[in-house]
Amino acid sequence: MKRTIEEHADRFDEIAADYDDSQNQTEEYRACVSLVVDYADPGPDDVVLDLGCGTGAIGLALAGRAKRVVGRDISEGMMERAREKAADLGLDNVEFGKGTFRDPAYDGAVDVVVSNFAMHHLADEEKREAIEAIAALGPRRFVLGDVMFFGSPDPENPLYSPEVDDPATVGMLADALTDAGFALTAVEMVHEQFGVLVAERAEARE
């Protein structure tokens, strides 16, 4: 991780109020949001855990289909914006609280885990630890939208922030998911530097 959790939290606290209308909402970001929501596909009895939930783009979109949505983030400012949006939508089956990928601070049942544009802040070994922590929660499906490399990234034209972001290759993420007991069931390349991976528990597919 190129910055501490506290430094990342402070950075997102500062931009939370304007995040939904900022330059962060690129075409690639919106495409990943749409794919993550579609692939998550929770049922009416499912609990969804949204890690790195931010202002709730994924979790709030899934709340109408799921029994419950639990959002976790390190930025209180981003979560406060998510709570405001949930209240505006009249949603009472969502809750947001502090947690990290490696320590989600959640010990209840979870059926589907989702994350969009958050895990790339972790170093590769930290990503492996995060995926192992997610697997330990026992979800049948994990959908990850993120900055990821499908080829060799052009260092002269990064579509991310090298000073704070640490994207992985698709191969590294696929290996980590497989090692944690998931089977990779879909790979969507939105751009050579962005994509969505869908993984299911191997036993859930038998």
MARBA-3410 file (N, C-alpha, C, O; in Angstrom, 1 decimal):
206
0.8,-1.2,0.0,0.0,0.0,0.0,0.9,1.2,0.0,1.8,1.4,0.9 ~ 0.7,2.1,-1.0,1.5,3.3,-1.1,1.3,4.4,-0.1,2.1,5.2,0.1 ~ 0.1,4.3,0.5,-0.2,5.2,1.6,-0.8,4.4,2.7,-1.3,3.3,2.5 ~ -0.8,5.0,3.9,-1.5,4.3,5.0,-3.0,4.3,4.9,-3.5,5.1,4.1 ~ -3.7,3.5,5.6,-5.1,3.5,5.6,-5.6,4.8,6.0,-6.6,5.3,5.4
-5.0,5.4,7.0,-5.4,6.7,7.5,-5.3,7.8,6.4,-6.1,8.7,6.3 ~ -4.2,7.7,5.7,-4.0,8.7,4.6,-5.0,8.6,3.5,-5.5,9.6,3.0 ~ -5.3,7.3,3.1,-6.3,7.1,2.1,-7.7,7.6,2.6,-8.4,8.2,1.9 ~ -8.0,7.3,3.9,-9.3,7.7,4.5,-9.4,9.3,4.4,-10.4,9.8,4.1 ~ -8.3,9.9,4.8,-8.4,11.4,4.8,-8.6,11.9,3.4,-9.3,12.9,3.2
-7.9,11.3,2.5,-8.0,11.8,1.1,-9.5,11.7,0.6,-10.0,12.6,-0.1 ~ -10.1,10.5,0.9,-11.5,10.3,0.4,-12.5,11.2,1.2,-13.5,11.6,0.7 ~ -12.2,11.4,2.5,-13.0,12.3,3.3,-13.1,13.7,2.6,-14.2,14.3,2.6 ~ -12.0,14.1,2.1,-11.9,15.5,1.5,-12.7,15.6,0.3,-13.2,16.7,0.0 ~ -12.8,14.5,-0.5,-13.5,14.6,-1.8,-14.9,14.0,-1.8,-15.6,14.0,-2.8
-15.3,13.5,-0.6,-16.6,12.8,-0.5,-17.8,13.6,-1.0,-18.6,13.0,-1.8 ~ -17.9,14.8,-0.7,-19.1,15.6,-1.0,-19.3,15.8,-2.5,-20.4,15.9,-3.0 ~ -18.1,15.8,-3.2,-18.2,16.0,-4.7,-17.9,14.8,-5.5,-17.8,14.8,-6.7 ~ -17.7,13.6,-4.8,-17.2,12.5,-5.5,-18.1,12.0,-6.6,-17.7,11.6,-7.7 ~ -19.4,12.0,-6.4,-20.4,11.5,-7.4,-20.4,12.3,-8.6,-20.8,11.8,-9.7
-20.0,13.5,-8.5,-20.1,14.4,-9.7,-18.7,14.8,-10.2,-18.5,15.7,-11.0 ~ -17.7,14.1,-9.7,-16.3,14.4,-10.0,-15.8,13.7,-11.2,-16.5,12.9,-11.8 ~ -14.5,14.0,-11.6,-13.9,13.3,-12.7,-13.6,11.8,-12.4,-13.2,11.1,-13.3 ~ -13.8,11.4,-11.2,-13.7,10.0,-10.9,-14.7,9.2,-11.6,-14.5,8.0,-11.8 ~ -15.8,9.8,-12.0,-16.9,9.1,-12.6,-16.7,9.0,-14.1,-17.5,9.6,-14.9
-15.7,8.3,-14.5,-15.3,8.1,-15.9,-16.2,7.1,-16.6,-17.0,6.4,-15.9 ~ -16.2,7.1,-17.9,-16.9,6.1,-18.6,-16.5,4.7,-18.2,-17.4,3.8,-18.1 ~ -15.3,4.4,-18.0,-14.8,3.1,-17.5,-15.3,2.8,-16.1,-15.8,1.6,-15.9 ~ -15.4,3.7,-15.3,-15.9,3.5,-13.9,-17.4,3.1,-14.0,-17.8,2.2,-13.4 ~ -18.1,3.9,-14.8,-19.6,3.6,-14.9,-19.8,2.2,-15.5,-20.8,1.5,-15.1
-19.0,1.8,-16.5,-19.1,0.5,-17.1,-18.9,-0.6,-16.1,-19.6,-1.6,-16.0 ~ -17.8,-0.4,-15.2,-17.5,-1.4,-14.2,-18.7,-1.5,-13.2,-19.0,-2.6,-12.8 ~ -19.2,-0.3,-12.8,-20.4,-0.3,-11.9,-21.5,-1.2,-12.4,-22.1,-2.0,-11.7 ~ -21.8,-0.9,-13.7,-22.9,-1.7,-14.3,-22.7,-3.2,-14.3,-23.6,-4.0,-14.1 ~ -21.5,-3.5,-14.7,-21.1,-5.0,-14.8,-21.1,-5.6,-13.4,-21.6,-6.7,-13.2
-20.6,-4.9,-12.4,-20.6,-5.5,-11.0,-22.0,-5.7,-10.5,-22.3,-6.8,-10.0 ~ -22.8,-4.7,-10.8,-24.2,-4.9,-10.3,-24.9,-6.0,-11.1,-25.6,-6.8,-10.4 ~ -24.7,-6.2,-12.3,-25.3,-7.2,-13.1,-24.9,-8.6,-12.7,-25.6,-9.5,-12.5 ~ -23.5,-8.7,-12.5,-23.0,-10.0,-12.1,-23.3,-10.4,-10.7,-23.4,-11.6,-10.4 ~ -23.4,-9.4,-9.8,-23.7,-9.7,-8.4,-25.0,-10.5,-8.3,-25.1,-11.5,-7.6
-26.0,-10.0,-8.9,-27.3,-10.7,-9.1,-27.8,-11.4,-7.8,-28.1,-12.6,-7.8 ~ -28.0,-10.6,-6.7,-28.4,-11.3,-5.5,-29.9,-11.6,-5.6,-30.7,-11.0,-6.3 ~ -30.3,-12.6,-4.8,-31.7,-13.0,-4.6,-32.3,-12.3,-3.4,-31.6,-11.6,-2.7 ~ -33.6,-12.4,-3.3,-34.4,-11.7,-2.2,-34.0,-12.2,-0.8,-34.3,-11.5,0.2 ~ -33.3,-13.3,-0.7,-32.9,-13.8,0.6,-31.4,-13.6,0.9,-30.9,-14.1,1.9
-30.7,-12.9,0.0,-29.3,-12.8,0.0,-28.8,-11.6,0.8,-29.4,-10.5,0.8 ~ -27.7,-11.7,1.5,-27.0,-10.6,2.2,-25.8,-10.3,1.3,-25.0,-11.2,0.9 ~ -25.6,-9.0,0.9,-24.5,-8.6,0.1,-23.6,-7.7,1.0,-24.0,-6.8,1.7 ~ -22.3,-8.0,0.9,-21.3,-7.2,1.5,-20.5,-6.4,0.5,-19.9,-7.0,-0.5 ~ -20.5,-5.1,0.6,-19.9,-4.2,-0.4,-18.7,-3.6,0.3,-18.7,-2.8,1.2
-17.5,-4.1,-0.2,-16.2,-3.7,0.4,-15.6,-2.5,-0.3,-15.6,-2.5,-1.6 ~ -15.2,-1.5,0.4,-14.8,-0.2,-0.3,-16.0,0.4,-0.9,-15.9,0.9,-2.0 ~ -17.1,0.5,-0.1,-18.4,0.9,-0.7,-18.5,2.3,-1.1,-19.3,2.6,-1.9 ~ -17.6,3.2,-0.6,-17.6,4.6,-1.1,-18.9,5.2,-0.8,-19.5,5.1,0.3 ~ -19.5,5.9,-1.8,-20.8,6.6,-1.6,-21.9,5.7,-2.0,-23.1,6.2,-2.1
-21.7,4.4,-2.1,-22.8,3.5,-2.3,-23.3,3.1,-3.7,-24.4,2.6,-3.9 ~ -22.4,3.4,-4.7,-22.9,3.2,-6.1,-23.3,1.8,-6.3,-24.3,1.5,-7.0 ~ -22.6,0.8,-5.7,-22.9,-0.6,-5.9,-24.0,-1.1,-5.0,-25.1,-1.6,-5.4 ~ -23.8,-0.9,-3.7,-24.7,-1.4,-2.7,-26.1,-0.8,-2.8,-27.0,-1.6,-2.6 ~ -26.2,0.4,-3.1,-27.6,1.0,-3.2,-28.3,0.5,-4.4,-29.5,0.3,-4.4
-27.5,0.2,-5.5,-28.1,-0.4,-6.7,-28.6,-1.8,-6.5,-29.5,-2.2,-7.1 ~ -28.0,-2.5,-5.5,-28.4,-3.9,-5.2,-29.4,-4.0,-4.1,-30.0,-5.1,-4.0 ~ -29.7,-3.0,-3.4,-30.5,-3.1,-2.2,-32.0,-3.5,-2.5,-32.6,-4.2,-1.7 ~ -32.4,-3.1,-3.7,-33.8,-3.5,-4.1,-34.0,-4.9,-4.4,-35.1,-5.4,-4.4 ~ -32.9,-5.6,-4.6,-32.9,-7.0,-5.0,-32.6,-7.9,-3.8,-33.0,-9.1,-3.8
-31.8,-7.4,-2.9,-31.2,-8.2,-1.8,-32.0,-8.1,-0.5,-32.8,-7.2,-0.3 ~ -31.8,-9.1,0.4,-32.5,-9.0,1.7,-31.8,-7.9,2.5,-32.5,-7.1,3.2 ~ -30.5,-7.8,2.4,-29.7,-6.8,3.2,-28.4,-6.5,2.5,-27.8,-7.3,1.9 ~ -28.0,-5.2,2.6,-26.7,-4.8,2.0,-25.9,-4.2,3.2,-26.4,-3.3,3.9 ~ -24.7,-4.7,3.3,-23.7,-4.2,4.3,-22.6,-3.5,3.6,-21.8,-4.2,2.9
-22.4,-2.3,3.8,-21.3,-1.5,3.2,-20.1,-1.3,4.2,-20.4,-1.0,5.4 ~ -18.9,-1.5,3.7,-17.7,-1.2,4.6,-16.8,-0.3,3.8,-16.5,-0.5,2.6 ~ -16.2,0.7,4.5,-15.2,1.6,3.9,-14.4,2.1,5.0,-14.7,2.0,6.2 ~ -13.3,2.8,4.6,-12.4,3.4,5.6,-12.7,4.9,5.7,-12.1,5.5,6.6 ~ -13.5,5.5,4.8,-13.8,6.9,4.8,-15.1,7.2,5.4,-16.1,6.8,4.8
-15.2,7.8,6.5,-16.5,8.2,7.1,-17.2,9.2,6.3,-18.4,9.1,6.2 ~ -16.5,10.1,5.6,-17.1,11.0,4.7,-17.8,10.4,3.6,-18.9,10.8,3.2 ~ -17.2,9.4,2.9,-17.9,8.7,1.8,-19.1,7.9,2.3,-20.1,7.9,1.7 ~ -19.0,7.3,3.5,-20.1,6.5,4.0,-21.3,7.4,4.4,-22.4,7.0,4.3 ~ -20.9,8.6,4.9,-22.0,9.5,5.3,-22.8,9.9,4.0,-24.0,10.1,4.1
-22.1,10.1,2.9,-22.8,10.4,1.7,-23.7,9.2,1.3,-24.8,9.4,0.8 ~ -23.2,8.0,1.5,-24.0,6.8,1.1,-25.2,6.7,2.0,-26.3,6.4,1.5 ~ -25.1,7.1,3.3,-26.2,7.0,4.2,-27.3,8.1,3.7,-28.5,7.8,3.8 ~ -26.8,9.2,3.3,-27.7,10.3,2.9,-28.5,9.8,1.6,-29.7,10.0,1.5 ~ -27.8,9.2,0.7,-28.4,8.7,-0.5,-29.4,7.6,-0.2,-30.5,7.5,-0.8
-29.1,6.7,0.8,-30.0,5.6,1.2,-31.3,6.2,1.8,-32.4,5.7,1.5 ~ -31.1,7.2,2.6,-32.3,7.9,3.2,-33.1,8.5,2.1,-34.4,8.4,2.2 ~ -32.5,9.2,1.2,-33.3,9.8,0.1,-34.1,8.8,-0.7,-35.1,9.1,-1.2 ~ -33.5,7.6,-0.8,-34.2,6.5,-1.6,-35.2,5.7,-0.8,-35.9,4.9,-1.3 ~ -35.2,6.0,0.5,-36.1,5.3,1.4,-35.7,3.9,1.7,-36.6,3.0,1.9
-34.4,3.6,1.6,-34.0,2.2,1.8,-33.7,1.9,3.3,-33.0,2.7,3.9 ~ -34.2,0.9,3.8,-34.0,0.6,5.2,-33.3,-0.8,5.4,-33.2,-1.3,6.5 ~ -32.8,-1.4,4.3,-32.1,-2.6,4.4,-30.6,-2.5,4.1,-30.0,-3.5,3.7 ~ -30.1,-1.3,4.3,-28.7,-1.1,4.1,-28.1,-0.5,5.3,-28.7,0.3,6.0 ~ -26.8,-0.8,5.6,-26.1,-0.2,6.7,-24.6,-0.1,6.3,-24.1,-0.9,5.6
-24.0,1.0,6.8,-22.6,1.3,6.4,-21.8,1.5,7.7,-22.2,2.1,8.6 ~ -20.6,0.9,7.7,-19.7,1.0,8.8,-18.3,0.9,8.4,-18.0,0.4,7.3 ~ -17.4,1.2,9.4,-15.9,1.2,9.1,-15.4,-0.3,9.0,-15.8,-1.1,9.9 ~ -14.6,-0.6,8.0,-14.0,-1.9,7.8,-13.1,-1.8,6.7,-13.1,-0.9,5.8 ~ -12.2,-2.8,6.6,-11.2,-2.9,5.6,-11.3,-4.2,4.8,-12.1,-5.1,5.3
-10.6,-4.4,3.7,-10.6,-5.6,3.0,-10.1,-6.8,3.9,-10.7,-7.8,3.9 ~ -9.1,-6.5,4.6,-8.5,-7.6,5.4,-9.1,-7.8,6.7,-8.9,-8.8,7.4 ~ -9.9,-6.8,7.2,-10.7,-6.9,8.4,-12.0,-6.2,8.2,-12.2,-5.0,8.5 ~ -13.0,-6.9,7.5,-14.3,-6.2,7.2,-15.1,-5.8,8.4,-16.1,-5.1,8.2 ~ -14.7,-6.2,9.6,-15.5,-5.9,10.8,-17.0,-6.4,10.6,-17.9,-5.7,11.0
-17.1,-7.6,10.1,-18.4,-8.2,9.9,-18.3,-9.7,10.1,-17.5,-10.3,9.5 ~ -19.2,-10.2,10.9,-19.1,-11.7,11.2,-20.5,-12.4,11.0,-20.6,-13.5,11.4 ~ -21.4,-11.7,10.2,-22.6,-12.4,9.9,-22.6,-13.2,8.6,-21.5,-13.3,8.0 ~ -23.7,-13.7,8.3,-23.8,-14.5,7.0,-23.7,-13.6,5.8,-24.2,-12.4,5.9 ~ -23.0,-14.0,4.8,-22.9,-13.2,3.6,-23.0,-14.2,2.4,-22.3,-15.2,2.4
-23.8,-13.8,1.4,-23.9,-14.6,0.2,-23.1,-14.1,-1.0,-22.6,-14.9,-1.8 ~ -23.1,-12.8,-1.1,-22.4,-12.2,-2.3,-21.5,-11.0,-1.7,-22.0,-10.2,-1.0 ~ -20.3,-11.0,-2.2,-19.3,-9.9,-1.9,-19.1,-9.2,-3.2,-18.8,-9.8,-4.2 ~ -19.1,-7.8,-3.1,-18.8,-7.0,-4.3,-17.8,-5.9,-3.9,-17.7,-5.6,-2.7 ~ -17.1,-5.5,-4.8,-16.2,-4.3,-4.6,-15.9,-3.7,-6.0,-15.7,-4.4,-7.0
-15.8,-2.4,-6.0,-15.5,-1.7,-7.2,-14.6,-0.5,-7.0,-14.8,0.4,-6.2 ~ -13.5,-0.5,-7.7,-12.5,0.5,-7.7,-12.0,0.8,-6.3,-11.9,2.0,-5.9 ~ -11.6,-0.2,-5.6,-11.1,0.0,-4.2,-9.8,-0.9,-3.9,-8.9,-0.4,-3.3 ~ -9.9,-2.1,-4.3,-8.8,-3.0,-4.0,-7.4,-2.6,-4.6,-6.4,-3.0,-4.1 ~ -7.4,-1.8,-5.6,-6.2,-1.5,-6.3,-5.3,-0.6,-5.4,-4.1,-0.3,-5.7
-5.8,-0.1,-4.3,-5.0,0.6,-3.3,-4.0,-0.3,-2.6,-3.0,0.2,-2.0 ~ -4.3,-1.6,-2.6,-3.5,-2.5,-1.8,-2.3,-3.1,-2.7,-2.4,-3.2,-3.9 ~ -1.2,-3.4,-2.0,-0.1,-4.1,-2.7,-0.6,-5.5,-3.0,-1.5,-6.0,-2.5 ~ 0.2,-6.2,-3.9,-0.3,-7.5,-4.4,-0.4,-8.5,-3.2,-1.4,-9.2,-3.2 ~ 0.5,-8.5,-2.3,0.4,-9.4,-1.2,-0.7,-9.1,-0.3,-1.4,-10.0,0.2
-1.0,-7.8,-0.2,-2.2,-7.4,0.6,-3.5,-7.8,-0.1,-4.5,-8.1,0.6 ~ -3.5,-7.7,-1.4,-4.7,-8.2,-2.2,-4.9,-9.7,-1.9,-6.1,-10.1,-1.7 ~ -3.8,-10.5,-1.9,-4.0,-11.9,-1.6,-4.6,-12.1,-0.2,-5.5,-12.9,0.0 ~ -4.1,-11.3,0.8,-4.7,-11.4,2.1,-6.1,-11.0,2.2,-6.9,-11.6,2.9 ~ -6.5,-10.0,1.4,-7.9,-9.5,1.3,-8.8,-10.6,0.7,-9.9,-10.8,1.2
-8.3,-11.2,-0.3,-9.1,-12.2,-1.0,-9.3,-13.4,-0.1,-10.4,-14.1,-0.1 ~ -8.3,-13.8,0.7,-8.4,-14.9,1.7,-9.4,-14.5,2.7,-10.2,-15.4,3.2 ~ -9.4,-13.3,3.2,-10.3,-12.8,4.2,-11.8,-12.9,3.7,-12.7,-13.2,4.4 ~ -11.9,-12.5,2.4,-13.2,-12.6,1.8,-13.7,-14.0,1.7,-14.9,-14.3,2.0 ~ -12.8,-14.9,1.2,-13.2,-16.3,1.1,-13.6,-16.9,2.5,-14.5,-17.7,2.6
-12.9,-16.4,3.6,-13.2,-17.0,4.9,-14.6,-16.6,5.3,-15.2,-17.3,6.2 ~ -15.2,-15.6,4.7,-16.6,-15.2,5.1,-17.6,-16.2,4.4,-18.8,-16.2,4.8 ~ -17.2,-17.0,3.5,-18.0,-18.0,2.9,-19.1,-17.6,1.9,-20.1,-18.3,1.7 ~ -18.8,-16.5,1.1,-19.8,-16.1,0.1,-19.8,-17.1,-1.1,-18.8,-17.8,-1.3 ~ -20.9,-17.2,-1.8,-20.9,-18.1,-3.0,-20.3,-17.4,-4.2,-19.9,-18.0,-5.1
-20.3,-16.0,-4.1,-19.9,-15.3,-5.3,-19.1,-14.0,-4.8,-19.5,-13.4,-3.8 ~ -18.1,-13.7,-5.5,-17.3,-12.4,-5.3,-17.1,-11.7,-6.7,-16.6,-12.3,-7.6 ~ -17.6,-10.5,-6.7,-17.5,-9.7,-8.0,-16.6,-8.5,-7.7,-16.9,-7.7,-6.9 ~ -15.5,-8.5,-8.5,-14.5,-7.4,-8.3,-14.4,-6.6,-9.6,-14.0,-7.1,-10.7 ~ -14.7,-5.3,-9.5,-14.5,-4.3,-10.6,-13.3,-3.5,-10.1,-13.3,-3.0,-9.0
-12.3,-3.3,-11.0,-11.2,-2.5,-10.5,-10.2,-2.1,-11.6,-10.4,-2.5,-12.8 ~ -9.2,-1.3,-11.2,-8.1,-1.1,-12.1,-7.3,-2.4,-12.1,-6.9,-2.9,-11.0 ~ -7.1,-2.9,-13.3,-6.3,-4.1,-13.4,-5.7,-4.2,-14.8,-6.2,-3.6,-15.7 ~ -4.5,-4.8,-14.9,-3.8,-4.8,-16.2,-4.1,-6.1,-17.0,-3.8,-7.2,-16.5 ~ -4.6,-6.0,-18.2,-4.8,-7.1,-19.1,-3.6,-7.3,-19.9,-3.4,-8.4,-20.5
-2.7,-6.4,-20.0,-1.5,-6.5,-20.7,-0.4,-5.7,-20.0,-0.5,-5.5,-18.8 ~ 0.6,-5.2,-20.7,1.6,-4.3,-20.1,1.1,-2.9,-20.2,1.0,-2.3,-21.3 ~ 0.9,-2.3,-19.0,0.4,-0.9,-19.1,1.4,0.1,-19.6,2.6,-0.1,-19.4 ~ 1.0,1.1,-20.3,1.8,2.1,-20.9,2.2,3.1,-19.8,1.3,3.8,-19.3 ~ 3.4,3.2,-19.3,3.8,4.1,-18.2,3.6,5.5,-18.5,3.5,6.4,-17.6
3.5,5.8,-19.8,3.3,7.2,-20.2,1.8,7.6,-20.3,1.5,8.8,-20.4 ~ 0.9,6.6,-20.2,-0.5,6.9,-20.3,-1.3,6.1,-19.2,-2.2,5.3,-19.6 ~ -1.0,6.2,-18.0,-1.8,5.5,-16.9,-3.1,6.1,-16.8,-3.3,7.4,-16.7 ~ -4.2,5.3,-16.7,-5.5,5.8,-16.4,-5.9,5.6,-14.9,-7.0,5.4,-14.6 ~ -4.9,5.8,-14.1,-5.0,5.7,-12.7,-4.0,6.6,-12.1,-3.3,7.3,-12.8
-3.8,6.7,-10.8,-2.9,7.6,-10.1,-1.7,6.8,-9.5,-1.8,6.2,-8.4 ~ -0.6,6.7,-10.2,0.5,5.9,-9.8,1.0,6.2,-8.4,1.6,5.4,-7.7 ~ 0.8,7.5,-8.0,1.3,7.9,-6.7,0.5,7.3,-5.5,1.0,7.3,-4.4 ~ -0.7,6.9,-5.8,-1.5,6.3,-4.7,-2.1,4.9,-5.0,-2.5,4.2,-4.1 ~ -2.1,4.6,-6.3,-2.7,3.3,-6.7,-1.6,2.2,-7.0,-0.5,2.6,-7.4
-2.0,1.0,-6.8,-1.1,-0.1,-7.0,-1.8,-1.3,-7.7,-2.0,-2.3,-7.1 ~ -2.2,-1.1,-8.9,-3.0,-2.1,-9.6,-2.2,-3.4,-9.8,-1.0,-3.4,-9.9 ~ -3.0,-4.5,-9.9,-2.4,-5.8,-10.2,-2.7,-6.3,-11.6,-3.6,-5.7,-12.3 ~ -2.0,-7.3,-12.1,-2.4,-7.9,-13.3,-3.6,-8.8,-13.1,-3.9,-9.3,-12.0 ~ -4.3,-9.1,-14.2,-5.4,-10.0,-14.1,-5.0,-11.4,-13.7,-5.6,-12.1,-12.9
-3.8,-11.8,-14.2,-3.3,-13.1,-13.9,-3.0,-13.2,-12.4,-3.3,-14.3,-11.8 ~ -2.5,-12.2,-11.7,-2.2,-12.2,-10.3,-3.5,-12.4,-9.5,-3.6,-13.2,-8.6 ~ -4.5,-11.6,-9.9,-5.8,-11.7,-9.2,-6.5,-13.0,-9.4,-7.1,-13.6,-8.5 ~ -6.4,-13.5,-10.7,-7.0,-14.9,-10.9,-6.3,-15.9,-10.1,-7.0,-16.8,-9.5 ~ -5.0,-15.9,-10.0,-4.3,-16.9,-9.1,-4.7,-16.8,-7.7,-4.9,-17.8,-7.0
-4.8,-15.5,-7.2,-5.2,-15.3,-5.8,-6.6,-15.9,-5.5,-6.8,-16.5,-4.5 ~ -7.5,-15.6,-6.4,-8.9,-16.1,-6.3,-8.9,-17.6,-6.3,-9.6,-18.3,-5.5 ~ -8.2,-18.2,-7.2,-8.1,-19.7,-7.3,-7.5,-20.3,-6.0,-8.0,-21.3,-5.5 ~ -6.4,-19.7,-5.6,-5.7,-20.2,-4.4,-6.6,-20.1,-3.1,-6.5,-20.9,-2.2 ~ -7.6,-19.2,-3.1,-8.5,-19.0,-2.0,-9.7,-19.9,-2.1,-10.6,-19.8,-1.2
-9.8,-20.7,-3.1,-10.9,-21.6,-3.3,-12.1,-21.2,-4.2,-13.1,-21.8,-4.2 ~ -11.8,-20.1,-4.9,-12.8,-19.6,-5.9,-12.5,-20.2,-7.3,-11.4,-20.6,-7.6 ~ -13.6,-20.2,-8.1,-13.4,-20.6,-9.5,-13.8,-19.3,-10.3,-14.8,-18.7,-10.1 ~ -12.9,-18.9,-11.2,-13.2,-17.7,-12.0,-14.2,-18.1,-13.1,-13.9,-18.9,-13.9 ~ -15.3,-17.4,-13.0,-16.4,-17.7,-14.0,-16.6,-16.7,-15.1,-17.3,-17.0,-16.0
-16.1,-15.5,-14.9,-16.2,-14.5,-16.0,-15.1,-13.5,-15.8,-14.7,-13.1,-14.7 ~ -14.6,-13.0,-17.0,-13.6,-11.9,-17.0,-14.1,-10.9,-18.1,-14.3,-11.3,-19.2 ~ -14.3,-9.7,-17.6,-14.8,-8.7,-18.5,-13.7,-7.6,-18.6,-13.4,-6.9,-17.6 ~ -13.2,-7.4,-19.8,-12.2,-6.3,-20.0,-13.0,-5.0,-20.5,-13.5,-5.0,-21.6 ~ -13.0,-4.0,-19.6,-13.7,-2.8,-19.9,-12.7,-1.9,-20.7,-13.0,-1.2,-21.6
-11.4,-2.0,-20.4,-10.3,-1.3,-21.0,-9.0,-2.1,-20.6,-9.1,-2.9,-19.7 ~ -8.0,-1.9,-21.3,-6.8,-2.7,-21.0,-6.3,-2.4,-19.6,-5.4,-3.2,-19.1 ~ -6.8,-1.4,-18.9,-6.4,-1.1,-17.5,-7.6,-1.2,-16.6,-7.4,-0.9,-15.4 ~ -8.7,-1.6,-17.0,-9.9,-1.8,-16.1,-10.7,-3.0,-16.5,-10.8,-3.4,-17.7 ~ -11.2,-3.7,-15.5,-12.0,-4.9,-15.8,-12.8,-5.3,-14.6,-12.8,-4.8,-13.5
-13.6,-6.4,-14.8,-14.4,-7.0,-13.8,-14.2,-8.5,-13.8,-14.2,-9.2,-14.8 ~ -13.9,-9.1,-12.6,-13.7,-10.5,-12.4,-14.9,-11.0,-11.6,-15.3,-10.4,-10.6 ~ -15.4,-12.2,-12.0,-16.5,-12.9,-11.2,-16.0,-14.2,-10.8,-15.5,-15.0,-11.6 ~ -16.0,-14.5,-9.5,-15.5,-15.7,-8.9,-16.6,-16.3,-8.1,-17.3,-15.6,-7.3 ~ -16.7,-17.6,-8.1,-17.7,-18.4,-7.3,-17.0,-19.5,-6.5,-15.9,-20.0,-6.9
-17.5,-19.8,-5.4,-17.0,-20.8,-4.6,-17.0,-22.1,-5.4,-18.1,-22.4,-5.9 ~ -16.0,-22.9,-5.4,-15.9,-24.1,-6.2,-17.0,-25.1,-5.8,-17.7,-25.7,-6.7 ~ -17.3,-25.2,-4.5,-18.3,-26.1,-4.1,-19.7,-25.7,-4.4,-20.6,-26.5,-4.5 ~ -19.9,-24.4,-4.5,-21.2,-23.8,-4.8,-21.6,-24.2,-6.3,-22.8,-24.1,-6.6 ~ -20.6,-24.5,-7.1,-20.9,-24.8,-8.5,-21.1,-26.3,-8.8,-21.4,-26.7,-9.9
-20.8,-27.1,-7.8,-21.0,-28.6,-7.9,-22.4,-29.0,-7.9,-22.7,-30.2,-8.0
END
